[in-house]
C-alpha cells in the first residue's frame, strides 16, 4: 500500500485507522520513499508492507522502517530513481515476502530500524518516525549568539520599514498628481 506521509501522523481519524490496521494486520515494514516519487514534488510517500492477521487484535508486534528519504538526492529527470537505489532495502528486507526474514537494526546512524508496537503506542500511534540527522539542514552548532541574530533581524526590519515608507510616499505623491489633474 502506498500512502502520503500525512496518513502516518494525522490525528483523529488517521490515528484510529493506523491503530485498526496494526490490530487487524501485521504491519511489519514501512519504506520511506524519497520526496516527490509518486506525487508532486515535495510530497512524501511511504510503502506499507502488511498481511491480514489471524485475529482482530494485536497482530502487529514490531515495525521495521527503512529510511530511503533522508540524505538522498532529489530524484527526477536528471537523477532517476533506479532499481539500484532499492538494493540495500531488498538486502535488509530479506527473502521472506511476508517480512519474516531475520533482520538486524542498524541503529541511529543506519537506514534500517525496528520499533516495537509499545513504542509506537507511546507516540500516539504516529508512524512518521525519523532518526537520521538530515545533513542538508543547517547545524545549530555554528550559529551566532542570539543577540547577534536579533540585531541582524532588527537591522533588516528597519531597512524594510524605511523602504515601505519610501514606497508609500512615492505612491501618495502619484495620487496627489493624479487628483490635481482631475480638479483642473
C-alpha positions in Angstrom: 0.0 0.0 0.0 1.4 3.4 -1.0 0.4 6.3 1.3 1.3 10.0 1.6 3.0 11.0 4.9 0.1 12.7 6.5 -1.8 9.3 6.8 1.1 8.2 9.1 0.9 11.0 11.6 -2.5 12.7 11.2 -4.5 12.8 14.4 -8.2 11.9 14.9 -9.4 9.7 12.1 -5.9 8.9 10.9 -4.9 7.7 14.4 -7.8 5.3 14.6 -7.1 4.0 11.1 -3.5 3.3 12.0 -4.5 1.6 15.3 -7.1 -0.5 13.4 -4.5 -1.5 10.8 -2.0 -2.5 13.4 -4.6 -4.5 15.3 -6.1 -6.4 12.4 -3.0 -6.8 10.3 0.7 -7.5 10.8 2.2 -4.2 9.6 5.8 -5.4 9.5 7.7 -2.9 7.3 7.5 0.8 6.2 9.6 2.0 3.4 10.1 5.8 3.5 10.5 6.8 -0.2 12.3 9.9 -1.4 10.2 13.0 -1.7 8.2 13.5 -4.8 8.3 10.0 -6.3 4.6 9.2 -6.8 3.0 12.6 -6.3 4.0 16.2 -6.8 7.5 17.4 -5.8 7.6 17.9 -2.0 5.0 15.2 -1.2 6.5 12.5 1.0 5.4 8.9 0.3 5.6 5.6 2.1 5.1 2.0 1.2 3.5 -0.2 3.9 4.0 -4.0 3.9 1.4 -5.9 5.8 -0.6 -9.1 5.9 -4.1 -9.8 7.4 -3.8 -11.0 10.9 -5.0 -14.2 12.4 -7.2 -12.4 15.0 -8.8 -9.0 15.2 -6.4 -7.6 17.8 -2.6 -7.3 18.4 -1.3 -8.6 15.1 1.5 -6.0 14.8 4.3 -6.7 17.3 7.0 -4.6 15.7 7.5 -2.5 12.6 10.7 -2.2 10.6 11.4 1.1 9.0 13.8 1.7 6.1 14.6 5.4 5.5 15.3 5.9 1.8 14.5 9.6 2.1 16.9 11.3 4.5 20.2 12.4 2.8 19.2 11.1 -0.6 19.5 13.0 -3.8 16.4 14.8 -5.3 15.1 12.4 -7.9 13.7 13.5 -11.2 14.6 13.6 -14.9 18.3 14.4 -14.2 18.6 11.9 -11.3 16.2 9.0 -12.0 15.2 6.6 -9.2 16.5 3.2 -10.3 16.4 -0.4 -9.1 20.0 0.1 -7.8 18.6 2.6 -5.2 16.5 -0.2 -3.7 19.3 -2.9 -3.4 20.1 -2.1 0.2 16.5 -2.1 1.2 16.0 -5.5 -0.6 19.0 -6.9 1.3 17.7 -5.8 4.7 14.2 -6.8 3.9 15.3 -10.4 3.2 13.8 -13.3 1.2 10.6 -13.7 3.1 7.9 -11.7 1.3 5.9 -11.6 4.5 8.6 -9.8 6.4 9.7 -12.8 8.4 13.4 -12.8 7.5 16.0 -12.3 10.2 16.7 -8.6 10.4 19.3 -6.5 12.2 18.6 -3.0 13.5 21.4 -0.7 12.1 21.0 1.8 15.0 20.6 5.6 14.9 23.1 6.1 12.1 21.7 3.4 9.8 18.7 3.4 7.5 17.1 0.2 8.9 15.4 0.4 12.3 12.9 -1.6 14.3 10.3 -0.1 16.7 8.0 -2.1 19.0 4.3 -1.8 19.0 4.6 -0.4 22.5 7.0 2.4 21.3 4.5 3.3 18.6 1.6 3.4 21.0 3.6 5.8 23.2 4.0 8.0 20.2 0.2 8.2 19.8 0.2 5.6 17.0 2.3 8.1 15.0 4.2 6.2 12.3 6.1 9.1 10.9 9.3 8.1 12.6 12.7 9.6 11.7 16.0 9.1 13.4 18.7 10.0 10.8 20.1 13.5 11.0 19.4 15.4 7.8 22.7 16.7 6.6 21.1 19.2 4.3 19.7 21.1 7.3 21.9 23.8 8.9 23.5 22.8 12.1 22.8 25.0 15.1 26.3 24.5 16.4 27.9 27.2 14.3 25.1 29.8 14.6 25.9 33.3 16.0 24.7 34.2 19.5 21.0 35.0 19.9 21.7 38.7 20.5 23.7 38.9 17.2 20.9 37.2 15.3 18.3 39.6 16.9 20.4 42.6 16.0 20.6 41.4 12.3 16.8 40.9 12.3 16.2 44.4 13.7 18.5 45.9 11.0 16.7 44.1 8.2 13.3 45.1 9.7 14.3 48.7 9.9 15.5 48.7 6.3 12.2 47.1 5.2 10.2 49.7 7.1 12.2 52.5 5.5 11.7 51.0 2.1 7.9 50.7 2.7 7.7 54.3 3.9 9.5 55.5 0.8 7.2 53.4 -1.4 4.1 54.8 0.4 5.4 58.4 0.0 6.0 57.7 -3.7 2.5 56.3 -4.2 0.9 59.2 -2.2 2.8 61.6 -4.4 1.4 59.9 -7.5 -2.1 60.1 -6.1 -1.7 63.8 -5.5 -0.5 64.4 -9.0 -3.4 62.5 -10.5 -6.0 64.2 -8.3 -4.7 67.6 -9.2 -5.1 66.8 -12.9 -8.7 65.8 -12.3 -9.5 69.0 -10.4 -8.2 71.2 -13.2 
